[in-house]
Amino acid sequence: MPAAHPRPSRAQTMASLAVLATLAVIAMGMWLKQASYDPLSWGKPAPVKGAAASGAGGGGADLDALNPTGLAAMGSAELFDPQTLSDKIDGKAELYLAAGFKALATRRYQLSARPELWLEAYVFQMSEGRGAFSVYSVQRRSGAQALDLTSNAYRTANAIFLAHGPLYLEVVASAPDPVLLEAALAWARAWLARAPAQDQQGHESQAEADERALLPAEGRQADSISLLASDVFGFDKLSQVFVATYAIGQDEAMAFISGRKDPAEAEGLARAYVEFLLANGGQARSDPEGLAGARLVEVAGTWELVMSVGRYLAGVHQAESAGAALELGRRLNASLDKAKP
């Protein structure tokens, strides 16, 4: 016969009742919180200590002065600097910092007629136009629809993205609602109308001499040009590299080009990159004919071609065949030859 369990003492009974009462109060509090939950409070940015709330130095990043018709501001603009950027965009800060990030101004707005719908504007101020294009191009969404707001602008189901001189803009809606997206477009137009002249430097035309104009047009896939700021292809010495994707017959390959300060730097970097490839499992193949100084390396079934032409480091990355690497390399070499002084 099992032994009888001792009866709980009066003190134990009172302690148990106190615990149950506490749990009941907590449960009631949670129910009340859920019943009064405001979806607009989700993700609302907290003030940043030491940051000016009036925007990143005025102009295109001064969001407190921007209040488009049909939208009601949900508080003042907030500013994040290089030290506090990760507080706002945790996990992506390094991408912006490597591209020359200076400041981020953000502000939320809700539709005046439908306050349950809201949007948030992000204005990233970079040190130069290259940096703005870099973050714009690297984060380009697939299946996007081009916009004529600027030469670098597109829309998705719930957001607007564009680069404008040294500024990179995102206007992100809380839902893929057509009325809300039209409000986001109106906000972007109003912002562009206020952007100062200096924000437009090097923007509307690509008269600035960068490497985009040297990437061959033949076979290049639309909207595939990107600027990679650092640790390009996993090589920590390789930075500020323009890339574009190409269709070469049935194969795909990526061309890359990076302007360096002089031919010696370009040649040294090309040599170092080849050594990096060989040290990480690459196999040297016969040097390509007609491309003086170029090296061909096979890496895990794909092909790398590396060369320097004048002050440019250039080549082909992850070509699906040796033939595609050589063909694209020749097109790239021909384009670079024309750029020689």
N, C-alpha and C positions, 0 to 999 in steps of 0.2 A: 504494500500500500504506500503510495507516494507521500512524502512528508508535506504537511500543510504549510503553505506560504505564510510568513508572518504578516499580520495586518499592518498597513502603513500607519505611521504615527500621525498625530494631529498636525505637527510641524510640516511633515512631508506632504500631507494633503493640502495644506494652505499654500505651500510653495508651488504645487502643481496647478492649483486654481489660479495663482498669480501669473504663471507662465501662459496658461490658456487665455486669460484676460488680455495679456499683452499681445499675444498673437491675433486675437480678435480685433484689437485696436489697429494693429498694422494692416490686417486684411481690409478693414473698413477704409483706412487711409488710402490704400492702393486703389480700391474701387472708386473712391471719390476722385482721385487723380486721373484715372482713366476716363471717368465720365466727363471731366472738364478738360480733356486733352486738346490742346491747340496745335494742329499740324503745322501752322506757320512758325511755331517756336522751334521746330526741329532744325538743328544745325545753325542756329542763329549765332553769328560770330561774336566772341567775347572781346571786350576792349583790350587792346594791347598796351601794356605799360610803357610809357615814354614815347608813344607814337602819336603824331599829330593826326587828328581826325579829319583834317581838311583836304587830304589828298597829297599826292607825291609831287610837291613843288608847283602846284597849279597847272594851268593848261589842260591838256588832254587827260591828265590824271586827277584833276580837281572835280570830284564827283558831287560835292556838296552843292555846287552851283547848277547842277543838272537835274531838272525836274520836269520831264516831258509830260505833255497833256495825256490824261487817261491813266497815269500811274501815280501812286502815292508812295512816297519814301517810307521805309520801315526803319527809321532811325538815321543817324548821320553816317557819313562815309568813315571807313577805318583804314589805317595804313599799317603795312607790315614791311619790315626792313630785312636785310639778309640774316640777321640774328633771330628774327621771329617768324620768318616765312614758313617754317615747318609747322608752326602752330595752326596755320590756315590750310596748308596743302601737304599734310604729312605724307611722306612716301614719294613725293615728286620734287621736293625742294632742290635736290642735287642737280636735276636737269636744268632748272632755271639758273642756279648759281653758276654752273659751268658755262652758261651762255651769256654771262655778264649782267645778271639781275641786279637792279638797284632798289626798286620799291614796288609794292603792290598796293593799290587802292581798291577797295571793294564797297559795294552798297547794295542793299536789297530794296525792291519795290514790289507793291502788289497792285493788281488791277483795281482801279477805283470802283468799277461797276461789279466786279466779282472778286472780293478780297481774299477768297480761298485760293486764288491763283497768284503766284508770285514768281519773280525772277531775281537773279543775282548777277551783277556786273562785276567783272574782274579786269582791272587795267594793270598790266605788268609793264613797268618801265625798265628797259634794258639800257645798257651803256651805248649801244649803237644799233643800226638797222639790221646788221647781220645776226645779232642775238635774237631780235624779235622774230626774224624769219626762221631762225633755227628752232625755237620752241613751237612756232606755228607749224612748220613742216614736219617735225618729228612726231607731233601729236595729231597730225591730220587723220581724221576719221575716214574709214572706208565707206563707200556708197554715199558720199556727201554730194550736195548740190551747190555748184559754184554760184557766187553772188557778184554783182557788179558794183558793190560798195567800194572796193579797192581792187588792186590787181592781185591781191592775196586775200581772198575772203570766200567763205562757204557756210552753208547751213546744214544742220542735221534735223532730226525730228523734233528736237527740243532745245537747240542751241545755235548761236551765231559765233563764228570764229573769224578773226582777221588780224593781219599785221599791218601796221601803219607807222612807217619810219621806225624809231626805236621803241614803239609801243606795241604790245600784243594784247588783244582784247578777246575776252570770252563773255558772252551773255547767255546764261544758262537758266532755262525755264524749269519750274517745278513739275511740269507735266507736258506731254506732247499735244497741247491744245492749240488749234490753229489761231484762235484769237490771241492767246498768250504769245505765240511765236511772232505774230504780226506786231505786237507791242514790243517784243525784243528787237525786231527789225527797226521799228520807229526809234527806239532808244539808241541803237547803233548809229542811225542816221543823224540824230541830234548830237550825239557825241562827236562824230566826224565833223559836223558843222562848226563845232567849238574848238576842235583840235588846232593848236597854234601852228604857224608856218614851219617852225623848226621841227615839229613832229613829223612833217611830211618829207623831210630830207631823204633823198634816195628812195622814195616810196613809189610814186606813180609811174615813173619810168625806171628802167634798170640801166640808166646811163652810167651809174657807178660801176667801176671796173672790178667785178668779182667773177668768180669761176663759173657761175651759172651759164654765162654766154659761151663758154668754151666746151660745154657738154654737147656732143653731137646730137642733132635733131633726128636723124634717121633712126627709126626703130625705137625711139624713146617713148615709154609709156606715159600717158597723160598724167599730170599732177604727181609725178614720181620724184621730182627733185627735192632733196632734203639737205640740210646742213647739220652735220654731226659735230658737236662741240668738243667732246673729250673722250678718251679711252676708245677710240674708233676701232672697230673690229676686234676689241679686246686687247689692243696694244696701247699701253699707257703713254707712249711717246707720240702717238698720232692724234692730232686735234685739228679742228676747223677744216673739216673735209666735206665737200659737196659730193653727193651721190645721186644717181638716177638709175632706174631700172629699164632694161631694154629687152625686146624680143628679137633674137637673132635666129631666123629660121624657126625651127621648132623648139629652140632652147631659150632660156632666160639667163640674163647676166646683169651684173651691176657695175657701172662705170664709176670711178671716183677720181677726184682731183682736188689738190690742195696747194694754194699759192704759198711759197715760203719766202724768206727775206732775200735769198740769193741762190744761184745754182748749186753752190757747195752744200748748203743746208738741205736742199731737195735731194741731192744725190746721197748724202749721208743718211737721211731718213729712209730713202728707198732701200738702201743696203741693210739698215737696221730692221726694217719691216720684214724683209726676206729672211734674215736670220731668226726673227721671231717665229715666222711660219715654219721654218725647218726645225726649230727647237720644240715645236708643238705638234710634231707628227707629219709635217709636210715633206714631200719628196720632190727634189729638184728634177726637172725635165729639161730636154734640149732647149737651149735659148732660141727664141723665135727669130726667124730670118726677117730682115727688113725693119727690125725694131732695135736699133743700136742701144746696147746697154740694158735691154729689158730682160727680166727673168720670169720663167714660167714654173710654177710650183703646183703640184697636185696635193690637195688636202681632203682626205676622207671622201674621195670620189668627185669632188668639185675642183675647179681650177682657178688659180690666182695668177694674174699677170701684173708685174710691178716694174715701173720705169720712172725716170726723171727726164724732163724735157725743159731745158732752161731752168727757171726758178720754180717749176711746177713738179710736184710729186703726183703721179697719176697711175692708173691701172684698172684692172678688172677684178671684181670680187665675186666669188662663188658662182662662176660660170658653170653651166650644166655640162659643158663639153669643152675640150681643148680648142676645137674649131671655133666655138662661140667666143672664147676668151681671146683668141688671136684676131678674129674679125673685128670685134669691138675695140681691141687694143689698137688696131691699125686706124680705125675711124678716129679714135681719140688722139692718136699721135698726129694725124693729119690736121686736126683742129688746133692742136697745140703748136704745130709748126707755123701756122698762120699767125699765131700770137707772138712769135719771137720778134724782138726789136730789130 
